[in-house]
Amino acid sequence: MDKFIKLTSTAIPLSIENVDTDQIIPARFLKATDREGFGENLFRDWRFHKDGSINTDFALNNHNYSGSILVAGDNFGCGSSREHAAWAIHDYGIKVVVSSFFADIFKGNSLNNGLLPVQVSPEYLQELFSEIKKDASAQIEVDLEKQKITIISSGSSSDFEINDYKKMCLMNGYDDIDFLISNQSEIEAFEKARV
């Protein structure tokens, strides 16, 4: 995984609540086990009409919005526990999802796959939506080390919580196996001391 310390980016507003994992990546696209390529079908049934034409009304197809941050409505990632949802978002190029609430399994899958879920208050979420809709080029800074998200233009910020272990893994670009490998000498010393 790539290291994540700090990100400054524009954001895509998706002000829909209760977005479930089947909306994020429909089940018919879950045939592969490799993480690559899922981004092309992210929000497939919302990004495209049934005839395959692009739905220009959908936020990800709106050329005014771009960036590596998705600002989403409350209860994002609910539904089934498919890890592919985090894969699809990350593969599309999004590094951070901001919401006022995340489903626990989605949150865990995101952290395990280099996607940072930032949970903020409902009031701060609305502030983010308002700023992005007022100015699509508004810059948002996400500082993982300080656990702070900031709207650059106004300076308005909010702290967010993250598990210490997952924070360390993201900042070092580790998945769970990488973390174990990084501690190989300590593990070997512990094993030798037990013999």
PETAWO-V375919 format. One record per residue. N is the residue number from 1. SS is DSSP state (H for helix, E for strand, C for the rest). PSI is psi in whole degrees, 0 to 359 (* if undefined). OMEGA is omega in degrees with one decimal (999 if undefined). Layout:
{{N;SS;PSI;OMEGA} {N;SS;PSI;OMEGA}}
This chain:
{{1;C;154;174.6} {2;C;149;175.4} {3;C;145;175.6} {4;C;116;176.4} {5;C;303;-178.1} {6;E;143;178.7} {7;E;131;171.2} {8;E;124;-173.4} {9;E;161;164.5} {10;C;173;-175.0} {11;E;156;176.8} {12;E;122;179.7} {13;E;126;176.1} {14;E;82;-170.9} {15;C;50;177.7} {16;C;132;179.1} {17;C;159;175.4} {18;C;42;176.3} {19;C;117;-177.6} {20;E;169;-174.2} {21;H;335;177.1} {22;H;334;173.2} {23;H;325;178.9} {24;H;310;176.8} {25;C;103;-177.6} {26;C;146;-174.1} {27;H;329;-176.7} {28;H;349;179.2} {29;H;14;-175.1} {30;C;31;-175.9} {31;C;339;-177.6} {32;C;155;176.4} {33;C;354;175.8} {34;C;142;-176.6} {35;C;341;-174.6} {36;C;146;172.2} {37;C;354;-179.0} {38;H;337;-178.0} {39;H;330;-178.9} {40;H;341;178.3} {41;H;15;175.5} {42;C;129;-178.4} {43;C;38;-173.1} {44;H;314;-175.5} {45;H;348;175.1} {46;H;326;-178.7} {47;H;335;-176.2} {48;E;146;173.1} {49;C;168;-179.3} {50;C;332;179.4} {51;C;1;177.9} {52;C;353;179.2} {53;C;155;-176.5} {54;E;134;175.4} {55;C;97;-175.7} {56;C;348;178.2} {57;C;344;-177.5} {58;C;140;-172.8} {59;H;318;-177.6} {60;H;344;177.1} {61;H;357;179.5} {62;C;115;-174.9} {63;C;349;175.6} {64;C;335;-175.4} {65;C;139;176.7} {66;C;179;175.1} {67;C;180;-176.7} {68;C;10;179.9} {69;E;130;174.2} {70;E;121;176.5} {71;E;114;-170.0} {72;E;160;178.6} {73;C;175;-177.1} {74;C;150;176.3} {75;C;52;-179.2} {76;E;137;175.6} {77;C;21;178.3} {78;E;178;178.9} {79;C;210;-175.0} {80;C;164;-169.9} {81;C;30;-175.4} {82;C;125;177.5} {83;C;337;-178.9} {84;H;334;179.3} {85;H;314;177.0} {86;H;321;177.5} {87;H;315;-176.4} {88;H;316;-179.8} {89;H;313;-179.5} {90;H;318;-179.3} {91;H;331;177.9} {92;H;339;179.0} {93;C;6;178.1} {94;C;131;-177.7} {95;C;338;-176.7} {96;E;136;169.6} {97;E;129;179.1} {98;E;133;176.7} {99;E;169;175.8} {100;C;349;175.4} {101;C;139;176.1} {102;E;144;169.8} {103;C;140;-174.2} {104;H;314;-177.2} {105;H;319;176.8} {106;H;318;179.6} {107;H;314;178.8} {108;H;316;178.3} {109;H;322;179.0} {110;H;309;-178.6} {111;H;327;179.0} {112;H;347;-174.7} {113;C;21;173.3} {114;C;15;178.0} {115;C;123;-175.0} {116;E;115;173.2} {117;E;122;-178.8} {118;E;112;-179.5} {119;E;125;-179.0} {120;C;172;177.5} {121;C;156;176.2} {122;H;325;-179.7} {123;H;317;179.5} {124;H;325;176.4} {125;H;315;179.1} {126;H;325;176.1} {127;H;318;176.8} {128;H;312;178.6} {129;H;315;-178.7} {130;H;316;-178.6} {131;H;316;-178.8} {132;H;319;-179.6} {133;H;329;176.8} {134;H;321;-177.2} {135;C;101;-177.6} {136;C;342;179.4} {137;C;9;178.9} {138;C;135;-179.4} {139;C;134;177.2} {140;E;132;177.4} {141;E;131;175.1} {142;E;113;-178.3} {143;E;104;-177.4} {144;C;321;-178.7} {145;C;316;180.0} {146;C;352;-177.4} {147;C;55;-175.8} {148;E;138;173.6} {149;E;136;-173.5} {150;E;137;169.0} {151;E;113;-170.9} {152;C;315;-173.5} {153;C;322;-177.5} {154;C;341;-176.1} {155;C;0;179.9} {156;C;131;-176.1} {157;E;165;178.3} {158;E;140;174.0} {159;E;155;174.0} {160;C;156;-178.5} {161;C;152;175.5} {162;C;145;175.9} {163;C;133;-176.4} {164;H;318;-179.6} {165;H;314;-179.4} {166;H;325;176.3} {167;H;312;179.3} {168;H;318;179.7} {169;H;313;179.7} {170;H;318;-177.9} {171;H;336;179.1} {172;H;356;-178.3} {173;C;30;-177.6} {174;C;141;157.8} {175;C;185;-175.7} {176;H;323;179.1} {177;H;317;177.3} {178;H;320;179.4} {179;H;315;178.5} {180;H;317;179.6} {181;H;322;179.8} {182;H;340;179.4} {183;C;21;-174.3} {184;H;316;-176.9} {185;H;321;178.0} {186;H;322;178.9} {187;H;316;179.3} {188;H;320;178.7} {189;H;320;178.2} {190;H;317;-179.9} {191;H;318;179.7} {192;H;323;-178.8} {193;H;339;-178.5} {194;H;348;-176.2} {195;C;*;999}}
